[in-house]
Amino acid sequence: MKRLLLWSLVLCTTGVFAQNFQGKAYYQSKTTVDMDSWGRGGRELSAEQKKRIQNMMKSYLEKVYVLNFSQTASTYKEEEKIEAPGQGGRGGFGRMMMGSFTPGPQYKDLRNQLLLESKEFFGKKFLIKDSLQKLEWQMEGETKQIGKYLCFKATALKKVDELDFNSMRPKKQKKDEDKTPEERKKDSIKAENDPFSQVDIPKEILVTAWYTLDIPINQGPGEFWGLPGLILEVSAYKTTILCSKIVMNPGEKEAIEEPTKGKVVTRKEYNEIVKTKMQEMRDMYRGRGRGGRGGRGRG
């Protein structure tokens, strides 16, 4: 009965909704990290270490995004903000690497089932071109209020990208003191040669979305779409994206255009470029480390 009522509402609202509208939605994205599960050699981080890491990662774990949408296309990008003096040059390499794991500006074309993501990696611009991942949404029949909008719940299983930072979790390992010397040496070499050997990335995760029929379009934040109303909240693994404000038909409309700048690559090709560059950087720093130690020893 609930599902019959839901689809009746869909038909009614879609019929009266304007065809040439445009809207803007603001989303707050927050990712939580379980610091108790991170550490080296099975050792837990101290309270001071946890606090320092959380402060350092806050700009990557808490963001504000803006979704400009019409019925057939949308752009989704981080809200521009002015950095405090001195912040821009801090942790340059770390910022560059984290940027390669977090989403760049995205363009969704529902009519042609196209997803484009702009990325910059080591000074080079890329345009990642993919088909939209179609999720098999299950209507759950639950409702809740988000701001002034009545929202309906839907869930789906989503395939996870191999470099999805938000879904990474540390592998369960024995503590150093419980390992044999051979195991410690083997694990150390493996971690140095392949840092991804220390983390698990699930093949798929459960996504929970809340959408409103008051705005009956198939749009949503990031790569999420495909429900009979605008998605106002998404929870996927340890990330929650929540809409904080919606402006319908804003006075100054931002053009929703397909990006064209950057070398066009597939998601798989881009991931290989990132992994290759990471290996090059590891080899370079490892070589410098050996050279430095050797030089000091000769002195």
MIDOSE-1310 file (N, C-alpha, C; in nm, 2 decimals, decimal comma, always signed):
residues 299
mkrl	+0,08/-0,12/+0,00/+0,00/+0,00/+0,00/+0,09/+0,13/+0,00; +0,19/+0,12/+0,08/+0,28/+0,24/+0,09/+0,35/+0,26/-0,04; +0,39/+0,16/-0,11/+0,46/+0,17/-0,24/+0,36/+0,23/-0,35; +0,24/+0,18/-0,34/+0,14/+0,23/-0,44/+0,11/+0,38/-0,42
llws	+0,11/+0,42/-0,29/+0,09/+0,56/-0,26/+0,21/+0,64/-0,31; +0,33/+0,59/-0,29/+0,45/+0,65/-0,33/+0,45/+0,68/-0,48; +0,42/+0,58/-0,56/+0,43/+0,60/-0,71/+0,31/+0,69/-0,75; +0,20/+0,70/-0,68/+0,10/+0,79/-0,71/+0,14/+0,93/-0,69
lvlc	+0,22/+0,96/-0,58/+0,28/+1,09/-0,56/+0,38/+1,13/-0,66; +0,46/+1,03/-0,71/+0,56/+1,05/-0,82/+0,49/+1,11/-0,94; +0,38/+1,04/-0,98/+0,31/+1,08/-1,11/+0,25/+1,22/-1,10; +0,19/+1,24/-0,98/+0,13/+1,38/-0,96/+0,23/+1,49/-0,96
ttgv	+0,34/+1,47/-0,88/+0,44/+1,58/-0,87/+0,51/+1,60/-1,00; +0,54/+1,49/-1,07/+0,61/+1,51/-1,20/+0,53/+1,58/-1,31; +0,40/+1,56/-1,30/+0,31/+1,62/-1,40/+0,30/+1,77/-1,39; +0,32/+1,82/-1,27/+0,30/+1,97/-1,25/+0,43/+2,04/-1,24
faqn	+0,54/+1,97/-1,24/+0,67/+2,03/-1,22/+0,72/+2,10/-1,35; +0,77/+2,22/-1,34/+0,82/+2,29/-1,46/+0,93/+2,22/-1,53; +0,93/+2,23/-1,66/+1,03/+2,16/-1,74/+1,16/+2,23/-1,76; +1,16/+2,37/-1,74/+1,28/+2,44/-1,77/+1,34/+2,50/-1,64
fqgk	+1,32/+2,44/-1,53/+1,36/+2,49/-1,40/+1,51/+2,46/-1,38; +1,57/+2,53/-1,29/+1,71/+2,50/-1,24/+1,72/+2,52/-1,09; +1,80/+2,45/-1,03/+1,81/+2,46/-0,88/+1,96/+2,45/-0,84; +1,98/+2,49/-0,71/+2,11/+2,48/-0,65/+2,09/+2,42/-0,51
ayyq	+2,16/+2,31/-0,48/+2,16/+2,25/-0,35/+2,29/+2,25/-0,28; +2,30/+2,28/-0,15/+2,43/+2,28/-0,08/+2,43/+2,15/+0,01; +2,54/+2,08/+0,01/+2,55/+1,96/+0,08/+2,68/+1,97/+0,18; +2,66/+1,92/+0,30/+2,77/+1,90/+0,39/+2,81/+1,76/+0,39
sktt	+2,94/+1,73/+0,36/+2,99/+1,59/+0,35/+3,08/+1,57/+0,47; +3,06/+1,46/+0,55/+3,15/+1,43/+0,66/+3,18/+1,29/+0,66; +3,31/+1,26/+0,67/+3,36/+1,12/+0,68/+3,42/+1,10/+0,82; +3,39/+0,99/+0,89/+3,45/+0,96/+1,02/+3,55/+0,86/+1,00
vdmd	+3,66/+0,87/+1,08/+3,77/+0,77/+1,07/+3,79/+0,71/+1,21; +3,79/+0,58/+1,22/+3,81/+0,51/+1,34/+3,95/+0,50/+1,37; +4,00/+0,60/+1,45/+4,15/+0,61/+1,48/+4,20/+0,49/+1,56; +4,10/+0,42/+1,63/+4,15/+0,31/+1,72/+4,20/+0,19/+1,63
swgr	+4,15/+0,19/+1,50/+4,19/+0,08/+1,42/+4,32/+0,11/+1,33; +4,37/+0,23/+1,34/+4,49/+0,27/+1,27/+4,61/+0,27/+1,36; +4,72/+0,23/+1,31/+4,85/+0,23/+1,38/+4,95/+0,14/+1,30; +5,07/+0,14/+1,35/+5,17/+0,05/+1,29/+5,20/-0,06/+1,37
ggre	+5,21/-0,18/+1,31/+5,25/-0,30/+1,38/+5,15/-0,34/+1,49; +5,02/-0,30/+1,47/+4,92/-0,34/+1,57/+4,92/-0,25/+1,69; +5,00/-0,15/+1,69/+5,00/-0,06/+1,81/+4,90/+0,04/+1,80; +4,83/+0,07/+1,91/+4,73/+0,18/+1,90/+4,79/+0,32/+1,91
lsae	+4,73/+0,41/+1,84/+4,77/+0,55/+1,85/+4,74/+0,61/+1,98; +4,83/+0,70/+2,02/+4,80/+0,77/+2,15/+4,69/+0,88/+2,13; +4,64/+0,93/+2,23/+4,53/+1,03/+2,22/+4,58/+1,16/+2,15; +4,71/+1,19/+2,18/+4,77/+1,31/+2,11/+4,79/+1,28/+1,96
qkkr	+4,83/+1,16/+1,92/+4,85/+1,13/+1,78/+4,71/+1,13/+1,71; +4,61/+1,08/+1,77/+4,47/+1,08/+1,71/+4,43/+1,22/+1,69; +4,44/+1,30/+1,79/+4,40/+1,44/+1,77/+4,47/+1,52/+1,66; +4,60/+1,49/+1,66/+4,69/+1,56/+1,55/+4,65/+1,51/+1,41
iqnm	+4,62/+1,38/+1,40/+4,58/+1,33/+1,27/+4,44/+1,38/+1,23; +4,35/+1,38/+1,32/+4,22/+1,43/+1,29/+4,22/+1,58/+1,25; +4,30/+1,66/+1,32/+4,31/+1,80/+1,28/+4,37/+1,82/+1,14; +4,47/+1,74/+1,11/+4,54/+1,74/+0,99/+4,45/+1,70/+0,87
mksy	+4,36/+1,60/+0,90/+4,27/+1,55/+0,79/+4,13/+1,61/+0,78; +4,11/+1,71/+0,88/+3,97/+1,77/+0,88/+3,93/+1,83/+0,75; +4,02/+1,90/+0,68/+3,98/+1,96/+0,55/+3,95/+1,86/+0,45; +3,99/+1,73/+0,46/+3,96/+1,63/+0,37/+3,83/+1,55/+0,41
lekv	+3,81/+1,55/+0,54/+3,69/+1,47/+0,59/+3,57/+1,55/+0,60; +3,58/+1,68/+0,61/+3,46/+1,77/+0,62/+3,46/+1,87/+0,51; +3,36/+1,86/+0,42/+3,36/+1,95/+0,30/+3,22/+2,00/+0,28; +3,20/+2,11/+0,20/+3,08/+2,16/+0,16/+3,08/+2,16/+0,01
yvln	+2,97/+2,10/-0,05/+2,96/+2,09/-0,20/+2,84/+2,16/-0,25; +2,84/+2,20/-0,37/+2,72/+2,26/-0,43/+2,68/+2,18/-0,56; +2,55/+2,15/-0,56/+2,50/+2,08/-0,68/+2,41/+2,17/-0,76; +2,45/+2,21/-0,88/+2,36/+2,28/-0,97/+2,30/+2,18/-1,06
fsqt	+2,16/+2,19/-1,07/+2,09/+2,08/-1,14/+1,98/+2,13/-1,22; +1,95/+2,06/-1,33/+1,83/+2,07/-1,41/+1,77/+1,93/-1,41; +1,67/+1,90/-1,49/+1,61/+1,77/-1,50/+1,71/+1,67/-1,56; +1,80/+1,71/-1,65/+1,88/+1,62/-1,73/+2,03/+1,63/-1,70
asty	+2,08/+1,73/-1,63/+2,22/+1,74/-1,61/+2,25/+1,81/-1,48; +2,37/+1,80/-1,43/+2,41/+1,86/-1,31/+2,56/+1,88/-1,30; +2,60/+1,97/-1,22/+2,75/+1,98/-1,18/+2,75/+1,97/-1,03; +2,86/+1,92/-0,98/+2,87/+1,90/-0,83/+3,02/+1,92/-0,80
keee	+3,04/+2,03/-0,72/+3,18/+2,06/-0,69/+3,19/+2,12/-0,55; +3,31/+2,12/-0,49/+3,34/+2,17/-0,36/+3,32/+2,32/-0,36; +3,25/+2,37/-0,26/+3,23/+2,52/-0,25/+3,37/+2,59/-0,23; +3,39/+2,69/-0,31/+3,51/+2,76/-0,30/+3,52/+2,84/-0,17
kiea	+3,65/+2,83/-0,11/+3,67/+2,90/+0,02/+3,81/+2,96/+0,01; +3,82/+3,06/+0,09/+3,95/+3,13/+0,10/+4,03/+3,07/+0,21; +4,15/+3,02/+0,18/+4,24/+2,97/+0,28/+4,30/+3,07/+0,37; +4,33/+3,04/+0,49/+4,39/+3,13/+0,58/+4,54/+3,15/+0,54
pgqg	+4,60/+3,27/+0,57/+4,74/+3,29/+0,53/+4,83/+3,18/+0,58; +4,91/+3,13/+0,48/+5,01/+3,02/+0,52/+4,96/+2,88/+0,51; +4,83/+2,87/+0,48/+4,77/+2,73/+0,47/+4,80/+2,67/+0,33; +4,81/+2,75/+0,23/+4,82/+2,70/+0,10/+4,95/+2,62/+0,07
grgg	+5,06/+2,65/+0,14/+5,18/+2,58/+0,11/+5,21/+2,47/+0,21; +5,12/+2,45/+0,30/+5,15/+2,35/+0,41/+5,11/+2,21/+0,36; +5,21/+2,12/+0,37/+5,19/+1,98/+0,33/+5,16/+1,96/+0,19; +5,24/+2,02/+0,10/+5,21/+2,02/-0,04/+5,20/+1,88/-0,10
fgrm	+5,29/+1,79/-0,07/+5,29/+1,66/-0,13/+5,17/+1,58/-0,08; +5,15/+1,59/+0,06/+5,03/+1,52/+0,12/+4,90/+1,57/+0,06; +4,89/+1,71/+0,04/+4,77/+1,76/-0,02/+4,75/+1,71/-0,16; +4,86/+1,70/-0,23/+4,85/+1,66/-0,37/+4,80/+1,51/-0,38
mmgs	+4,85/+1,43/-0,29/+4,82/+1,29/-0,29/+4,67/+1,27/-0,24; +4,63/+1,34/-0,14/+4,50/+1,33/-0,09/+4,40/+1,38/-0,20; +4,44/+1,48/-0,27/+4,35/+1,53/-0,38/+4,33/+1,43/-0,49; +4,42/+1,33/-0,50/+4,40/+1,23/-0,61/+4,31/+1,12/-0,56
ftpg	+4,28/+1,12/-0,43/+4,19/+1,01/-0,38/+4,05/+1,07/-0,35; +4,03/+1,20/-0,35/+3,90/+1,26/-0,32/+3,84/+1,31/-0,45; +3,70/+1,31/-0,45/+3,64/+1,35/-0,58/+3,67/+1,49/-0,62; +3,68/+1,51/-0,75/+3,70/+1,64/-0,81/+3,56/+1,69/-0,86
pqyk	+3,55/+1,80/-0,93/+3,42/+1,85/-0,98/+3,36/+1,75/-1,08; +3,23/+1,72/-1,06/+3,17/+1,62/-1,14/+3,05/+1,67/-1,22; +3,04/+1,62/-1,34/+2,93/+1,65/-1,43/+2,85/+1,53/-1,46; +2,72/+1,53/-1,44/+2,63/+1,41/-1,47/+2,54/+1,45/-1,59
dlrn	+2,53/+1,37/-1,69/+2,44/+1,38/-1,80/+2,35/+1,26/-1,80; +2,23/+1,28/-1,74/+2,13/+1,17/-1,73/+2,08/+1,12/-1,86; +2,07/+1,21/-1,96/+2,01/+1,17/-2,09/+2,11/+1,07/-2,16; +2,24/+1,10/-2,15/+2,34/+1,01/-2,21/+2,41/+0,92/-2,12
qlll	+2,36/+0,91/-1,99/+2,42/+0,82/-1,89/+2,57/+0,84/-1,88; +2,61/+0,97/-1,87/+2,75/+1,00/-1,87/+2,80/+1,07/-1,74; +2,91/+1,03/-1,69/+2,97/+1,09/-1,57/+3,11/+1,14/-1,61; +3,14/+1,27/-1,59/+3,27/+1,33/-1,61/+3,32/+1,39/-1,48
eske	+3,45/+1,36/-1,45/+3,51/+1,41/-1,33/+3,65/+1,48/-1,36; +3,66/+1,60/-1,32/+3,78/+1,68/-1,35/+3,88/+1,66/-1,23; +4,00/+1,62/-1,27/+4,11/+1,60/-1,17/+4,24/+1,66/-1,21; +4,32/+1,70/-1,11/+4,45/+1,75/-1,14/+4,55/+1,67/-1,05
ffgk	+4,65/+1,61/-1,12/+4,74/+1,53/-1,05/+4,88/+1,56/-1,09; +4,97/+1,60/-1,00/+5,10/+1,64/-1,03/+5,11/+1,74/-1,14; +5,03/+1,84/-1,14/+5,03/+1,95/-1,24/+4,96/+1,92/-1,37; +4,91/+1,80/-1,39/+4,84/+1,76/-1,51/+4,69/+1,75/-1,49
kfli	+4,62/+1,80/-1,59/+4,47/+1,80/-1,58/+4,42/+1,67/-1,65; +4,33/+1,61/-1,59/+4,26/+1,49/-1,64/+4,11/+1,50/-1,64; +4,05/+1,44/-1,74/+3,90/+1,44/-1,74/+3,86/+1,29/-1,75; +3,81/+1,24/-1,63/+3,78/+1,10/-1,62/+3,64/+1,08/-1,68
kdsl	+3,63/+1,00/-1,78/+3,50/+0,98/-1,85/+3,45/+0,83/-1,82; +3,33/+0,83/-1,76/+3,27/+0,70/-1,73/+3,12/+0,70/-1,76; +3,06/+0,58/-1,77/+2,92/+0,57/-1,77/+2,87/+0,58/-1,62; +2,75/+0,64/-1,61/+2,69/+0,65/-1,48/+2,66/+0,51/-1,42
qkle	+2,70/+0,48/-1,30/+2,68/+0,35/-1,23/+2,53/+0,35/-1,19; +2,46/+0,26/-1,25/+2,31/+0,25/-1,21/+2,29/+0,16/-1,09; +2,24/+0,21/-0,99/+2,22/+0,14/-0,87/+2,08/+0,08/-0,87; +2,07/-0,04/-0,81/+1,94/-0,11/-0,80/+1,87/-0,07/-0,67
wqme	+1,81/+0,04/-0,67/+1,75/+0,10/-0,55/+1,63/+0,01/-0,50; +1,63/-0,01/-0,37/+1,52/-0,08/-0,31/+1,44/+0,03/-0,22; +1,31/+0,04/-0,25/+1,23/+0,14/-0,18/+1,19/+0,08/-0,04; +1,23/+0,14/+0,07/+1,21/+0,09/+0,20/+1,08/+0,12/+0,27
getk	+1,01/+0,23/+0,22/+0,88/+0,26/+0,27/+0,89/+0,35/+0,40; +1,01/+0,38/+0,44/+1,02/+0,47/+0,56/+1,03/+0,62/+0,52; +0,99/+0,71/+0,60/+0,99/+0,85/+0,57/+1,06/+0,92/+0,69; +1,11/+1,04/+0,66/+1,16/+1,13/+0,76/+1,16/+1,27/+0,70
qigk	+1,17/+1,37/+0,79/+1,17/+1,51/+0,75/+1,31/+1,56/+0,75; +1,35/+1,62/+0,63/+1,48/+1,69/+0,62/+1,45/+1,84/+0,59; +1,47/+1,93/+0,69/+1,42/+2,06/+0,67/+1,27/+2,07/+0,65; +1,23/+2,13/+0,54/+1,08/+2,14/+0,51/+1,04/+2,03/+0,42
ylcf	+1,13/+1,93/+0,38/+1,10/+1,83/+0,28/+1,07/+1,70/+0,34; +0,96/+1,63/+0,30/+0,93/+1,50/+0,34/+1,01/+1,41/+0,25; +1,09/+1,32/+0,31/+1,18/+1,23/+0,24/+1,15/+1,09/+0,26; +1,18/+1,01/+0,15/+1,16/+0,86/+0,15/+1,29/+0,79/+0,15
kata	+1,30/+0,68/+0,21/+1,42/+0,60/+0,22/+1,44/+0,50/+0,11; +1,56/+0,49/+0,06/+1,59/+0,38/-0,04/+1,73/+0,33/-0,01; +1,76/+0,21/-0,04/+1,89/+0,15/-0,02/+1,94/+0,08/-0,15; +2,07/+0,06/-0,16/+2,13/-0,01/-0,27/+2,27/-0,05/-0,24
lkkv	+2,32/-0,15/-0,31/+2,46/-0,19/-0,30/+2,54/-0,12/-0,41; +2,65/-0,06/-0,38/+2,73/+0,01/-0,47/+2,87/-0,04/-0,48; +2,92/-0,06/-0,61/+3,06/-0,11/-0,63/+3,15/+0,01/-0,59; +3,26/-0,03/-0,53/+3,36/+0,07/-0,48/+3,48/+0,08/-0,57
deld	+3,52/+0,20/-0,60/+3,64/+0,22/-0,67/+3,77/+0,18/-0,59; +3,87/+0,13/-0,66/+3,98/+0,08/-0,59/+4,07/+0,18/-0,52; +4,05/+0,31/-0,55/+4,12/+0,42/-0,49/+4,03/+0,51/-0,41; +3,92/+0,45/-0,36/+3,82/+0,53/-0,29/+3,87/+0,55/-0,15
fnsm	+3,93/+0,67/-0,12/+3,98/+0,69/+0,02/+3,88/+0,68/+0,13; +3,76/+0,72/+0,10/+3,65/+0,72/+0,21/+3,61/+0,58/+0,25; +3,64/+0,48/+0,16/+3,60/+0,34/+0,20/+3,72/+0,26/+0,25; +3,84/+0,32/+0,25/+3,96/+0,24/+0,29/+3,95/+0,21/+0,44
rpkk	+4,00/+0,09/+0,48/+4,01/+0,06/+0,62/+4,13/-0,03/+0,64; +4,19/-0,02/+0,76/+4,32/-0,09/+0,78/+4,29/-0,24/+0,79; +4,38/-0,32/+0,74/+4,37/-0,47/+0,75/+4,40/-0,51/+0,89; +4,33/-0,61/+0,94/+4,36/-0,66/+1,07/+4,49/-0,74/+1,07
qkkd	+4,58/-0,70/+1,16/+4,71/-0,76/+1,16/+4,75/-0,80/+1,31; +4,84/-0,89/+1,31/+4,89/-0,92/+1,44/+4,98/-0,81/+1,50; +4,99/-0,79/+1,62/+5,08/-0,69/+1,68/+5,22/-0,74/+1,66; +5,31/-0,64/+1,65/+5,45/-0,66/+1,63/+5,51/-0,76/+1,73
edkt	+5,47/-0,75/+1,85/+5,53/-0,84/+1,96/+5,48/-0,98/+1,94; +5,37/-1,00/+1,86/+5,32/-1,14/+1,84/+5,38/-1,20/+1,71; +5,46/-1,13/+1,64/+5,51/-1,18/+1,51/+5,65/-1,23/+1,54; +5,69/-1,32/+1,45/+5,83/-1,37/+1,45/+5,91/-1,26/+1,38
peer	+6,05/-1,26/+1,40/+6,13/-1,17/+1,33/+6,12/-1,17/+1,18; +6,10/-1,29/+1,12/+6,08/-1,31/+0,98/+5,95/-1,24/+0,93; +5,84/-1,26/+1,01/+5,72/-1,20/+0,98/+5,72/-1,05/+0,98; +5,79/-0,99/+1,08/+5,81/-0,85/+1,09/+5,88/-0,79/+0,97
kkds	+5,99/-0,86/+0,93/+6,07/-0,82/+0,82/+5,99/-0,82/+0,69; +5,92/-0,93/+0,67/+5,84/-0,95/+0,55/+5,73/-0,84/+0,54; +5,66/-0,82/+0,66/+5,55/-0,72/+0,66/+5,61/-0,58/+0,63; +5,73/-0,55/+0,68/+5,79/-0,42/+0,67/+5,82/-0,39/+0,52
ikae	+5,88/-0,49/+0,45/+5,91/-0,48/+0,31/+5,79/-0,47/+0,23; +5,68/-0,54/+0,26/+5,56/-0,54/+0,19/+5,49/-0,40/+0,20; +5,49/-0,34/+0,32/+5,44/-0,21/+0,34/+5,51/-0,10/+0,27; +5,65/-0,12/+0,26/+5,73/-0,02/+0,19/+5,71/-0,02/+0,04
ndpf	+5,69/-0,14/-0,01/+5,68/-0,16/-0,16/+5,53/-0,14/-0,20; +5,44/-0,16/-0,12/+5,30/-0,15/-0,16/+5,21/-0,11/-0,04; +5,19/+0,03/-0,02/+5,11/+0,07/+0,10/+4,97/+0,03/+0,09; +4,92/-0,01/-0,03/+4,78/-0,06/-0,03/+4,77/-0,20/+0,03
sqvd	+4,88/-0,26/+0,05/+4,87/-0,39/+0,11/+4,83/-0,38/+0,26; +4,84/-0,26/+0,31/+4,80/-0,24/+0,45/+4,65/-0,20/+0,47; +4,58/-0,18/+0,36/+4,44/-0,14/+0,38/+4,35/-0,24/+0,30; +4,23/-0,24/+0,34/+4,12/-0,32/+0,28/+4,02/-0,22/+0,21
ipke	+3,98/-0,24/+0,09/+3,88/-0,16/+0,03/+3,77/-0,26/-0,01; +3,65/-0,25/+0,04/+3,54/-0,35/+0,01/+3,50/-0,34/-0,14; +3,46/-0,45/-0,19/+3,42/-0,45/-0,33/+3,29/-0,38/-0,35; +3,20/-0,38/-0,25/+3,08/-0,30/-0,25/+3,03/-0,26/-0,11
ilvt	+2,96/-0,15/-0,11/+2,91/-0,10/+0,02/+2,76/-0,07/+0,01; +2,70/-0,07/+0,13/+2,55/-0,04/+0,14/+2,53/+0,11/+0,14; +2,45/+0,16/+0,05/+2,42/+0,30/+0,04/+2,27/+0,32/+0,09; +2,26/+0,42/+0,17/+2,12/+0,46/+0,22/+2,09/+0,60/+0,18
awyt	+1,99/+0,62/+0,10/+1,95/+0,75/+0,05/+1,81/+0,80/+0,10; +1,80/+0,93/+0,11/+1,67/+0,99/+0,14/+1,64/+1,09/+0,04; +1,53/+1,08/-0,03/+1,49/+1,17/-0,14/+1,35/+1,23/-0,12; +1,33/+1,34/-0,19/+1,20/+1,41/-0,17/+1,13/+1,42/-0,31
ldip	+1,00/+1,39/-0,30/+0,92/+1,40/-0,42/+0,88/+1,54/-0,45; +0,91/+1,63/-0,36/+0,88/+1,77/-0,38/+0,96/+1,83/-0,49; +1,08/+1,77/-0,52/+1,16/+1,80/-0,63/+1,18/+1,68/-0,72; +1,09/+1,64/-0,80/+1,09/+1,51/-0,87/+1,18/+1,50/-0,99
inqg	+1,31/+1,50/-0,96/+1,41/+1,48/-1,06/+1,50/+1,36/-1,01; +1,58/+1,31/-1,10/+1,67/+1,19/-1,07/+1,80/+1,23/-1,02; +1,82/+1,35/-0,98/+1,95/+1,40/-0,94/+1,99/+1,37/-0,79; +2,12/+1,39/-0,76/+2,16/+1,37/-0,63/+2,31/+1,41/-0,62
pgef	+2,37/+1,42/-0,50/+2,51/+1,46/-0,48/+2,60/+1,36/-0,54; +2,72/+1,41/-0,59/+2,82/+1,32/-0,64/+2,77/+1,23/-0,75; +2,81/+1,10/-0,75/+2,77/+1,01/-0,85/+2,63/+0,94/-0,82; +2,56/+0,99/-0,72/+2,43/+0,93/-0,68/+2,32/+0,99/-0,76
wglp	+2,23/+0,91/-0,81/+2,11/+0,95/-0,89/+2,02/+0,83/-0,90; +1,91/+0,85/-0,98/+1,83/+0,74/-1,02/+1,70/+0,72/-0,93; +1,67/+0,81/-0,84/+1,55/+0,80/-0,76/+1,45/+0,90/-0,81; +1,32/+0,88/-0,78/+1,21/+0,96/-0,84/+1,21/+1,10/-0,77
glil	+1,31/+1,14/-0,70/+1,31/+1,27/-0,64/+1,46/+1,31/-0,60; +1,48/+1,44/-0,58/+1,62/+1,48/-0,55/+1,66/+1,42/-0,42; +1,78/+1,36/-0,42/+1,84/+1,30/-0,30/+1,89/+1,41/-0,21; +1,84/+1,41/-0,09/+1,89/+1,51/+0,01/+1,99/+1,46/+0,11
evsa	+1,99/+1,33/+0,13/+2,09/+1,27/+0,22/+2,14/+1,13/+0,17; +2,27/+1,11/+0,18/+2,33/+0,98/+0,14/+2,42/+0,94/+0,25; +2,41/+0,81/+0,29/+2,51/+0,75/+0,38/+2,57/+0,63/+0,31; +2,71/+0,63/+0,30/+2,78/+0,52/+0,24/+2,90/+0,49/+0,32
yktt	+2,91/+0,38/+0,38/+3,02/+0,34/+0,47/+3,03/+0,44/+0,58; +3,14/+0,51/+0,59/+3,16/+0,61/+0,70/+3,14/+0,76/+0,65; +3,08/+0,78/+0,53/+3,06/+0,91/+0,48/+2,91/+0,94/+0,48; +2,87/+1,06/+0,53/+2,73/+1,11/+0,52/+2,73/+1,24/+0,45
ilcs	+2,64/+1,25/+0,35/+2,63/+1,38/+0,27/+2,49/+1,43/+0,30; +2,47/+1,54/+0,35/+2,34/+1,60/+0,39/+2,32/+1,73/+0,33; +2,20/+1,75/+0,27/+2,17/+1,88/+0,21/+2,13/+1,98/+0,32; +2,19/+2,10/+0,32/+2,16/+2,20/+0,42/+2,07/+2,31/+0,36
kivm	+2,07/+2,33/+0,23/+1,99/+2,44/+0,17/+1,97/+2,41/+0,02; +1,85/+2,45/-0,02/+1,81/+2,44/-0,16/+1,75/+2,57/-0,21; +1,80/+2,62/-0,33/+1,75/+2,74/-0,39/+1,70/+2,70/-0,53; +1,56/+2,71/-0,55/+1,50/+2,68/-0,67/+1,50/+2,80/-0,76
npge	+1,53/+2,79/-0,89/+1,54/+2,89/-0,99/+1,61/+3,02/-0,94; +1,74/+3,00/-0,90/+1,81/+3,12/-0,85/+1,82/+3,23/-0,95; +1,83/+3,36/-0,90/+1,83/+3,47/-0,98/+1,95/+3,47/-1,08; +2,06/+3,43/-1,03/+2,18/+3,42/-1,12/+2,21/+3,27/-1,14
keai	+2,17/+3,22/-1,25/+2,19/+3,08/-1,28/+2,33/+3,05/-1,33; +2,39/+2,94/-1,27/+2,52/+2,90/-1,32/+2,50/+2,80/-1,43; +2,58/+2,82/-1,54/+2,57/+2,73/-1,65/+2,61/+2,59/-1,62; +2,52/+2,49/-1,66/+2,55/+2,35/-1,64/+2,60/+2,30/-1,77
eept	+2,74/+2,30/-1,78/+2,80/+2,26/-1,91/+2,90/+2,14/-1,89; +2,91/+2,07/-1,99/+3,00/+1,95/-2,00/+3,15/+2,01/-2,00; +3,23/+1,96/-1,90/+3,37/+2,01/-1,90/+3,45/+1,95/-2,02; +3,55/+2,03/-2,06/+3,63/+1,99/-2,18/+3,78/+1,99/-2,15
kgkv	+3,82/+2,05/-2,05/+3,97/+2,06/-2,02/+4,02/+1,94/-1,96; +4,14/+1,90/-2,00/+4,21/+1,78/-1,94/+4,22/+1,66/-2,04; +4,32/+1,58/-2,01/+4,33/+1,46/-2,09/+4,22/+1,36/-2,06; +4,15/+1,31/-2,16/+4,04/+1,22/-2,13/+4,09/+1,08/-2,11
vtrk	+4,05/+1,03/-1,99/+4,09/+0,89/-1,95/+3,97/+0,82/-1,89; +3,98/+0,69/-1,88/+3,88/+0,61/-1,81/+3,92/+0,61/-1,66; +3,83/+0,57/-1,58/+3,86/+0,56/-1,43/+3,98/+0,46/-1,41; +3,97/+0,35/-1,48/+4,08/+0,25/-1,47/+4,21/+0,31/-1,51
eyne	+4,22/+0,38/-1,62/+4,34/+0,44/-1,67/+4,39/+0,54/-1,57; +4,31/+0,63/-1,51/+4,35/+0,73/-1,42/+4,41/+0,66/-1,29; +4,34/+0,55/-1,24/+4,39/+0,48/-1,13/+4,53/+0,43/-1,15; +4,56/+0,37/-1,27/+4,69/+0,32/-1,30/+4,79/+0,43/-1,30
ivkt	+4,75/+0,55/-1,35/+4,85/+0,67/-1,35/+4,88/+0,70/-1,21; +4,79/+0,71/-1,12/+4,81/+0,74/-0,98/+4,90/+0,64/-0,91; +4,87/+0,51/-0,93/+4,95/+0,41/-0,87/+5,09/+0,40/-0,92; +5,11/+0,43/-1,05/+5,25/+0,43/-1,11/+5,32/+0,55/-1,05
kmqe	+5,26/+0,66/-1,04/+5,33/+0,78/-0,99/+5,37/+0,76/-0,84; +5,28/+0,70/-0,77/+5,31/+0,67/-0,62/+5,43/+0,58/-0,61; +5,44/+0,48/-0,70/+5,55/+0,38/-0,70/+5,68/+0,46/-0,73; +5,67/+0,55/-0,83/+5,79/+0,63/-0,86/+5,84/+0,71/-0,74
mrdm	+5,74/+0,78/-0,67/+5,78/+0,86/-0,56/+5,84/+0,78/-0,45; +5,78/+0,66/-0,42/+5,83/+0,57/-0,32/+5,98/+0,53/-0,35; +6,00/+0,49/-0,48/+6,14/+0,45/-0,52/+6,23/+0,57/-0,50; +6,19/+0,69/-0,54/+6,28/+0,81/-0,53/+6,31/+0,84/-0,38
yrgr	+6,21/+0,84/-0,30/+6,24/+0,87/-0,16/+6,32/+0,76/-0,09; +6,29/+0,64/-0,13/+6,37/+0,52/-0,07/+6,51/+0,53/-0,11; +6,54/+0,57/-0,24/+6,68/+0,59/-0,29/+6,75/+0,70/-0,21; +6,68/+0,81/-0,19/+6,74/+0,92/-0,12/+6,77/+0,88/+0,02
grgg	+6,68/+0,80/+0,08/+6,71/+0,76/+0,22/+6,83/+0,68/+0,23; +6,85/+0,58/+0,14/+6,97/+0,50/+0,14/+7,09/+0,58/+0,12; +7,08/+0,68/+0,02/+7,20/+0,76/-0,01/+7,24/+0,84/+0,11; +7,14/+0,90/+0,18/+7,17/+0,98/+0,30/+7,23/+0,91/+0,41
rggr	+7,18/+0,79/+0,43/+7,24/+0,71/+0,54/+7,38/+0,66/+0,51; +7,40/+0,63/+0,38/+7,53/+0,58/+0,34/+7,63/+0,70/+0,35; +7,59/+0,82/+0,31/+7,68/+0,94/+0,32/+7,72/+0,97/+0,46; +7,62/+0,96/+0,55/+7,66/+0,99/+0,69/+7,75/+0,88/+0,75
grg	+7,73/+0,75/+0,70/+7,81/+0,64/+0,75/+7,96/+0,66/+0,71; +7,98/+0,71/+0,58/+8,11/+0,73/+0,54/+8,18/+0,84/+0,61; +8,10/+0,94/+0,65/+8,17/+1,05/+0,72/+8,22/+1,01/+0,86
